Every structure is written in C-alpha cells, then in structure tokens.
Amino acid sequence: MYFKPVRRVFTQDDLSNWIDSDTYKQVLDFITQLQDSVTDKSNDNEVATSPVITQLIHLIDEAYRIIQHHPVKLEKDISRFGKVEFRDFYDEVESKSSQLIQPICDTALVETSTYLTNSWGDRTRIDYGSGHELNFICFLLCLYKLDVIKQTDFPALILKVFTKYMSTMRCLQRTYWLEPAGSHGVWGLDDYHFLPFLFGAAQLCNHPHMKPKSIHNDELVEMYRNKYIYMECIDFINNIKMSTNKQQDKLSLRWHSPMLDDISAAKSWSKIKEGMVKMYKVEVLGKLPIIQHFMFGDILKCPEGIPEHQSDDDAASDCGHVHELANTWGDCCGIKIPSAIAASESIKRAGVPFD
C-alpha cells in the first residue's frame, strides 16, 4: 500500500495539474490551519502538549545530537561554500529516520521517513531552501492524515515542534554553511525560510504594542526574538547581514532586505498574515523549480492528469533540477554563491578585516 514517494512534476502542464489538485489543497489547508492555530499566541503560551508533541520534540533533539557527531574540520584554506561534513550528518539522519519515527507512528515508515530525511537540506548540493522546509510540513501532514496528530495539537505543533525544527536548522546553517537553495537574495524574505514569517505574522495579529514597523527597532527585536517567530527571523537576518566597513556593524534592514522593509509598512499584522499566504501560494506552491522536487506517495497522492514521466535520474540535470524553461536568477540553480553565513564566518575565521 505505502511506497517511497517520488517526484512527478516536471513540466508547466504538470504544475497546472498540481495547483488544481486535492493534494495541493490539503497542503495549503494544513498550513493555513496551523497559521490560524497560533493567532495571538506567543512561543511561551500554555498550550496542550500531547505525547506525540513530546515525541516529535525528542526526534528533533536527536537530529541536533547527530550534528554534534559530525563537527566540521577546519581547513587550512578556508572555503566559503558548504561543508562536506553535512553529508555525514545527512547520511546518519537518513539511516536512522525510520527508527526515529517508529515510536511516533509505526506505519507508512517508507513515506514519512522520506519526507523527514528531505527536511534537512540537499545532500549533494549542501543547500537548503523553502522546498526542504515544505518537506517538514509534509512529514507533519502525513502524521495528521494517519490520525497520529490531532487538530488539538496544532498550536503546540508550531510553538514547540516547528520552533525546535527552526532552531535546529539555524544550527545546521551555521555549522555546515548551507547554501541558500534558489534564494532571491535581497528580494526574498529570508535566504532559507518562508513559513516562519507566515506563522509568525499570525502570532502578532492583535498585539497591543508591536506594529509591523517594530521590526526596525533593534531593542524590541532582541527583546522579543525568543517570544515571537517573526522577530527571531529578523534578529537572525540582522546578525548575518553585516556591512562591508566594520565586521560588527549591521546594515539597515531596508538595505539588505527591502521586501521585509516594504512589508513592514503594512497597516496591520492581519494584512501581513493574509499576504503571506497569498505569497506562499505563488512563490513556493506555484513555482516549478520548487514543486518539481515535491514527492508523491500513497498518503500525499499524485494529482490526476500528471503522466508517468521518465525516472528522476533521466529527467534531471546534474543539479537535480529540470530546466524546461530558461532559468531566471533566483528561481533555480543560478550561479553558485556562498551563503551570507559562510561569507561572514569565513572572514572571522581568516581574521581578514572588512575594510
């Protein structure tokens, strides 16, 4: 019945079938329900914590411990690109994924373990992006469709499990200098993530003091970074994007993240909450370079109308993407560039002054 999920979307026609499908609706509905569940709730809110939430937190803790098993060996010649030790981390997570999931759900392991493994990034390219983040959501959605996760778990799923996943991903990004997969550079929200902004905006919807423009107040951002997901993202970005004059100076948000700056002019967090869903539909669920990596199994079924294409190996180029259309910068592989983390960390380690 269950089988290893595989890629099926390779063309614009496939993408159209995906957008019109029940599976697309299930994914989007799941994300919006998760978003609604944390409206006006901070990370430290008291929420129901069922055994499955505790087990999922333990699973992510185990992934964090695996990072510690594979430290980066500092090279004499410092490279600004992803660290190959990430592959050792990835291989161990992949080999243990079924074992990690089994205490939570002992059925459909071939499917759930595939989504979980692909939640941490790409082994070959040593990168991470919103498509990998989507795999983590698919892992949770599978558990929901298998009736392991209940709707009453949704608030804790974001405030406890997703935030734990985010902190582990930040560790992975910093440790192995993961490159941004398909980053839009300054014209994106974040080099790696989208969903923290979508969920984070809901948390702040009716906050009595925090307005969208509050992201420009460094003291407020630092004060609330552990309390609100959106503020954690702003703090992380601010501390990575540094000026070229002094190593410890930070560029203004309006310079390094103009899209976030534009969004901060919105009248309310409710507008941002709604806008994030619209943007996610276009920029993630509606983008071929991302959805051509979406995998379909028995739980998340392939939409009707998508034909059987050639195998993944035949359909994909060396980068793992299908280049049916001319590539535009930021939508696919583009030019291989180091992450902002890699750039700043390599300069620190080399002892090279910015000026």
C-alpha positions in Angstrom: 0.0 0.0 0.0 2.6 2.5 1.1 5.6 3.2 -1.2 8.6 5.5 -1.3 7.4 8.9 -2.5 8.7 10.0 -5.9 8.8 13.2 -7.9 6.2 13.5 -10.6 6.0 17.3 -11.5 8.4 18.1 -14.4 6.6 20.4 -16.8 4.3 23.5 -16.7 1.4 21.3 -17.5 2.2 19.1 -14.5 2.4 22.2 -12.4 -1.1 23.3 -13.5 -2.4 19.8 -12.6 -0.7 20.1 -9.2 -2.3 23.5 -8.5 -5.7 22.2 -9.3 -5.3 19.0 -7.2 -6.7 17.8 -3.9 -3.2 17.3 -2.6 -2.3 20.9 -3.2 -5.5 21.9 -1.3 -4.6 19.5 1.5 -1.1 21.0 1.9 -2.4 24.6 1.7 -5.3 23.9 4.1 -2.9 22.3 6.6 -0.6 25.3 6.5 -3.4 27.8 6.9 -4.9 25.8 9.8 -1.5 25.8 11.5 -1.3 29.5 11.0 -4.7 30.2 12.4 -4.0 28.0 15.4 -1.2 30.3 16.7 -3.0 33.6 16.1 -2.3 35.9 19.1 -0.2 33.2 20.8 3.5 33.7 21.8 6.0 31.0 21.9 5.7 30.7 25.7 1.9 30.4 25.7 0.5 27.5 27.6 -0.7 25.0 25.0 -1.9 21.4 25.2 1.1 19.1 24.9 0.1 15.6 23.9 2.5 12.6 23.9 3.0 13.0 20.1 4.3 16.5 20.6 6.8 15.3 23.2 7.9 12.6 20.8 8.4 15.0 17.9 10.5 17.3 20.1 12.6 14.2 21.1 13.0 13.3 17.4 14.3 16.8 16.6 16.6 16.7 19.6 18.1 13.5 18.2 18.7 15.2 14.9 20.5 18.0 16.8 22.7 15.4 18.6 23.6 14.0 15.3 25.0 17.4 14.3 27.4 17.1 17.3 28.6 13.7 16.0 29.9 15.3 12.8 31.9 18.5 13.6 33.4 20.5 10.8 37.2 20.0 10.3 38.7 23.4 9.8 40.7 23.5 6.6 43.9 25.4 6.1 42.4 27.1 3.0 39.0 28.4 4.1 36.2 27.8 1.6 33.1 29.9 1.7 30.9 27.1 0.4 29.0 24.4 2.2 31.0 22.0 4.4 31.2 18.4 3.2 30.6 17.1 6.8 27.0 17.9 6.2 26.8 14.8 4.1 27.9 12.7 7.1 25.1 14.3 9.2 22.6 13.7 6.3 23.6 10.0 5.9 23.2 9.3 9.6 19.8 11.0 9.8 18.7 9.1 6.7 19.8 5.8 8.1 18.0 6.4 11.4 14.9 8.2 10.1 12.6 5.2 10.3 14.0 4.3 13.8 13.3 7.9 14.9 9.8 7.9 13.6 8.7 4.4 14.8 7.9 5.4 18.4 5.6 8.1 16.9 4.0 6.1 14.1 5.0 2.6 13.1 3.0 2.6 9.8 3.9 4.2 6.5 7.5 4.5 7.6 8.7 4.4 4.0 6.8 7.5 3.2 7.2 9.5 6.4 10.9 8.8 6.6 11.4 10.1 3.1 9.8 13.5 3.9 11.7 13.7 7.2 15.1 13.0 5.6 14.5 15.6 2.9 13.5 18.2 5.6 17.2 18.9 6.4 18.5 20.0 3.0 20.1 18.6 -0.1 23.0 16.1 0.4 24.6 16.7 -3.0 24.4 20.5 -3.2 24.7 21.1 0.6 22.0 23.6 0.4 18.6 24.3 2.0 15.5 26.3 0.9 11.8 26.6 1.1 11.3 23.2 -0.7 13.1 21.4 2.2 11.1 23.3 4.7 8.0 22.1 2.8 9.1 18.5 3.3 9.0 19.0 7.0 5.4 20.2 6.7 4.6 17.2 4.5 6.1 14.9 7.2 3.7 16.5 9.8 0.8 16.4 7.3 1.3 12.7 6.8 1.2 12.1 10.6 -2.0 14.2 10.6 -3.6 12.2 7.8 -2.6 9.0 9.6 -4.5 10.3 12.6 -1.4 10.5 14.8 -1.5 14.3 15.1 -4.9 15.8 16.0 -6.2 19.3 15.4 -5.8 20.0 19.1 -2.1 19.5 18.6 -1.8 22.3 16.1 -0.8 25.2 18.4 2.0 23.1 20.0 3.0 21.8 16.6 4.1 25.3 15.7 5.0 26.8 19.1 7.0 23.8 20.3 7.8 21.5 17.4 8.3 23.9 14.5 10.3 26.3 16.6 12.5 23.4 17.6 13.0 22.5 14.0 13.8 26.1 13.2 16.5 26.3 15.9 18.0 23.0 14.7 18.0 24.3 11.1 19.8 27.5 12.3 22.4 25.3 13.8 22.8 23.3 10.6 23.0 26.5 8.6 25.7 27.9 10.8 27.6 24.7 11.3 27.8 23.5 7.7 27.4 26.9 5.9 24.4 25.5 4.0 24.0 27.5 0.8 20.6 29.1 0.1 18.6 26.9 -2.4 17.0 29.2 -5.0 17.5 32.3 -2.9 16.1 35.6 -4.3 18.9 37.4 -2.5 17.7 40.8 -1.1 14.4 40.3 -3.0 13.4 37.4 -0.8 12.1 37.2 2.8 15.0 35.1 4.1 17.8 33.1 2.4 16.4 29.9 3.7 12.9 30.1 5.1 9.4 31.3 4.3 7.0 29.6 6.8 8.3 31.3 9.9 7.1 34.6 8.5 3.7 33.1 7.7 3.2 31.6 11.1 5.0 34.5 12.9 2.7 37.1 11.4 -0.3 35.3 12.9 1.2 35.4 16.4 1.4 39.2 16.3 -2.1 39.8 14.8 -3.6 41.7 17.7 -0.6 42.6 19.7 -1.3 45.8 21.7 2.1 47.4 21.2 4.1 45.6 18.4 3.3 47.0 15.0 4.8 45.8 11.7 7.2 48.7 11.7 8.5 47.5 15.1 10.9 45.2 13.2 13.1 48.3 12.7 13.6 48.7 16.5 16.7 46.6 17.3 15.9 46.7 21.1 12.4 45.3 20.5 13.6 42.7 18.1 16.2 41.5 20.6 13.7 41.6 23.5 11.1 39.5 21.7 13.2 37.2 19.5 12.5 34.2 21.7 8.8 35.1 22.1 7.8 35.6 18.5 8.9 33.6 15.5 8.8 36.6 13.2 11.2 38.5 15.5 13.6 35.6 15.6 13.8 35.7 11.8 14.5 39.4 11.8 17.1 39.1 14.5 18.8 36.2 12.6 18.9 38.2 9.4 20.2 41.3 11.1 23.0 39.4 12.7 24.1 37.8 9.4 23.9 40.7 7.1 26.8 42.9 8.1 28.3 46.0 6.5 31.4 45.9 4.4 33.1 48.5 6.5 33.1 47.1 10.0 32.7 43.5 10.9 30.4 44.1 13.9 28.2 46.7 12.1 24.8 45.7 10.7 23.3 47.1 7.6 19.8 48.6 7.8 17.0 46.2 7.1 15.9 48.4 4.2 19.2 47.8 2.5 19.7 44.1 2.9 16.0 43.0 3.0 13.9 45.6 1.1 11.0 43.2 0.8 10.7 42.8 4.5 11.1 46.6 4.8 8.2 47.1 2.3 6.1 44.6 4.2 6.7 46.5 7.5 4.7 49.4 6.0 1.5 47.4 6.2 -1.2 48.8 8.4 -1.6 45.6 10.5 -0.2 42.2 11.1 -3.5 40.8 9.9 -2.8 42.2 6.5 0.7 40.6 6.6 -0.8 37.3 7.8 -3.2 37.2 4.8 -0.5 38.4 2.4 2.0 35.7 3.5 -0.5 33.0 2.4 -1.0 34.6 -1.0 2.7 35.0 -1.4 3.4 31.4 -0.4 0.9 30.1 -3.0 2.7 32.0 -5.7 6.4 31.8 -4.6 6.5 28.3 -3.2 3.5 26.1 -4.1 3.2 27.7 -7.5 6.9 27.6 -8.6 8.1 24.8 -10.8 11.7 24.8 -9.6 10.4 24.1 -6.1 7.4 21.8 -6.8 9.4 19.6 -9.3 11.1 18.3 -6.1 7.7 17.6 -4.4 7.3 13.9 -3.8 4.1 11.9 -4.0 3.3 8.6 -2.3 0.2 6.9 -1.1 -0.6 9.4 1.6 0.1 12.6 -0.4 -1.2 11.3 -3.8 0.0 12.4 -7.2 -2.7 14.5 -8.9 -4.7 13.0 -11.7 -3.6 14.1 -15.2 0.1 14.0 -14.5 1.6 11.4 -16.8 4.3 8.9 -15.9 7.5 10.7 -16.9 10.9 9.2 -17.2 12.8 8.4 -14.0 14.2 11.2 -11.8 17.7 10.4 -13.0 16.8 10.8 -16.6 14.6 13.9 -16.1 17.0 15.9 -14.0 20.3 17.5 -14.8 23.3 17.2 -12.6 21.9 19.9 -10.3 18.8 17.9 -9.6 16.5 20.3 -11.4 14.6 20.1 -14.7 15.5 23.1 -16.9 12.5 23.0 -19.2 12.4 26.8 -19.3 15.2 29.4 -19.5 16.5 29.9 -16.0 15.9 33.2 -14.2 18.2 34.2 -11.4 16.8 33.1 -8.0 14.3 30.6 -9.5 16.7 27.6 -9.8 20.4 27.0 -9.5 21.7 30.3 -10.8 25.3 31.0 -10.0 26.7 29.0 -7.1 27.3 31.6 -4.4 28.2 31.2 -0.7 25.6 32.0 2.0 25.8 35.2 4.0 26.7 32.9 6.9 29.6 31.4 5.1 30.8 34.8 4.0 30.8 36.4 7.4 32.1 33.3 9.2 35.0 32.7 6.8 36.1 36.3 7.3 36.0 35.9 11.0 38.0 32.7 10.9 40.5 34.0 8.5 41.0 37.1 10.6 40.5 39.3 7.5 39.3 42.8 8.2 36.3 44.1 6.3 37.9 47.4 5.4 
